[in-house]
Amino acid sequence: MFPFSPKRKEIFPQVSVIIPAYNEENSIEKKVRNTLELEYPQDKMEILVGSDGSTDKTSEIMSNLSNNKIRFFDFKQNRGKTAVQNDLVKESKGEILVFTDAASFLSPDSLKKIVRDFADPRIGCVGGKMLFMDLDRNLTTKSQGIYWRYESKLRELESRLGSLIGVDGPLYAVKREYYLPLESHIISDLLTPLLVLEQGKKVILEPEALVFEDPTYESTQEFKTRRRITVRGLVGLANYPRLLNPFRHLLLSFQIFLHKIVRWLVGPLILINLLSTICLSYSGLRAFRFLLVLYMLFFMGAGFGWITEHLGIKSRILTIPYYFTLVNLAAMMGVIDFLKKKQAVTWTPVRK
């Protein structure tokens, strides 16, 4: 009823662009040039790139690109994205810290757009809007497009509360004074905005700060990515249980529980519901038999979707059951990994 409305104003504070990279030889030069071409005063921007123990030509390429505007740090050990971000922040000087990925490319005015929100002193963190490219390639990419429209709408609504609980890793900005270093096994684009909210500042989405990224083209890689995101998210929240305390953070804990935890538990909840439906279908009530038929049709559609995806056949009607089953099965495996106390710290690029 009373949405949070940021007081935007064109400002040009000192900005540090933080770019962690691991085996990004195919994109790192393009990324650096993309960043240099942003519409922002060059004397107000510094670029820090950190190689996380890359084993390809990333470090060699960056060594040739380094100059007074670009500072390159060649970390020899593969420690994970969050560890590299922490180290680069220590070396940075900007009032605003802008985090972006090596395989993601910003629109020319994205930096101006994301920084203008910090003219409002109530705001501590701003997320950019990610757009996927080349979504018509196959069923996996089409499915990601549908899912992302749904996720983007949720984030727009959360932003109206001034309480966006997750930002897109390819582009988000934090006011230096509210940035808190995280342990290397913590997923930064989830916990960083949550910790800003805990400090009493607003976190919002800037819909005009655009970042472009290729989708994951293969179902196996998308499965691994979703599984990894789930276990890292659960590990992160387990390290900060106070965020889930409704007596300390009523709205925030409510959002985290519904937007994150319940979503990760959709797979187990569906299994319980399916088993209940099977048992109740023997009671003679037609409603449960009908529901069971719907379940069977849905999962058959998911199975056919998997087959058509591997055969290279595009089928729009199978998109939703296929991707819904894929991401929730991956999330369920992530929950199991969490219960087994597994952690995903290091990273491997999946987009080529």
Phi, psi and omega in degrees: 000325181233076184295147176292129181239109181291146178267089184281146177203139180290112179229161181225069176287168176292128185240137173247118179267117185258119182233098172279146183215140173223114180052055182247039182299334182282342187230346191295321180293317178298321180296314181297316180294322176300319181291320180295334183271002180295146182280079179209142181307123184298329180283356179251010185225135171236149181241125178240123180243133179235124176271124184269064180067037182300143180250004178255211184265015181304311182295320179297316179297315182292327178298327179282339182266341185298138176204197183290346178262339184239120178252123184248135179237117184262086178283126187281335183262137177278100186250346182113157185300316184297320179297319179294317178301315179302314182293321179292324177298320178300327182273349186276166182234352188289152174287327178246129178259120180249119182258132180211159183264156184289339181254015180242144187234134188267148173291152186307324184260010186299321182293317177299318184292319184284330181284328185299335180291336181284358171295338176272113184295348179282345187263134179244341182209141180227130177261142174276174180253121182269135176239129178275142177254160172057050184277351183267009186294312181204186184294323180297315181290321177299318181297319179299324179297316179294314180300318185290329175297320178295312180297320180297323179294319177300318182292325176298318181292319177296323180297329178293341173273350187072021186222066177279118189267357176210138179245164178280123180307325180295341178197112169203158184229145181226138173290130189310317186294344180253002178279128178243126178300144182243156174296152187298335182270005182265137179280113191290323184286354171262310187283327181302308178296328179295320180288331173293316177299321179297331179279005175089011180256159181275150173234125185227168174261134173256099187293345181263356175267097190261142174227136185250139182211146175285146176284174172279124187275335185250139182297324180295321179289323177295321177299313180297320180296313180295322178296317181293318179299319181296309183295322179292324177295316180293319178298318180298313180292327178295333178279344179230063184297338181298336180292340181262007180274108183294340179282340177259322184221082187298301183295316183298314180295323178297315180295313181300317182297314184280317186282327185251296190296311181298323179296317179295337182263008180301318180303303177301322179295322178293321178299317178297316180294322179295316178297320177297319180295320178298313180297316183287339179293338177278356181282350180095355179280122185294331183301320182285327176294320178297318179296322179295320177298318178298318177302312183297318179296320181296312183285334171295320176298321178296318179295314177296325177298318179297319180295312182294327179296318181284339176271355179079021180263130179270127181220103184296326185293337182266358186301308186293308179298324180296307186286324178301315180292319181300307186290326181282330173292319177297318179296320179297319177294326176295321177298317178297318177301318180298315180295332176275002178064035173276153178226146176245105184256307180282172189222156177224125179299136179247347180258131183254000000 
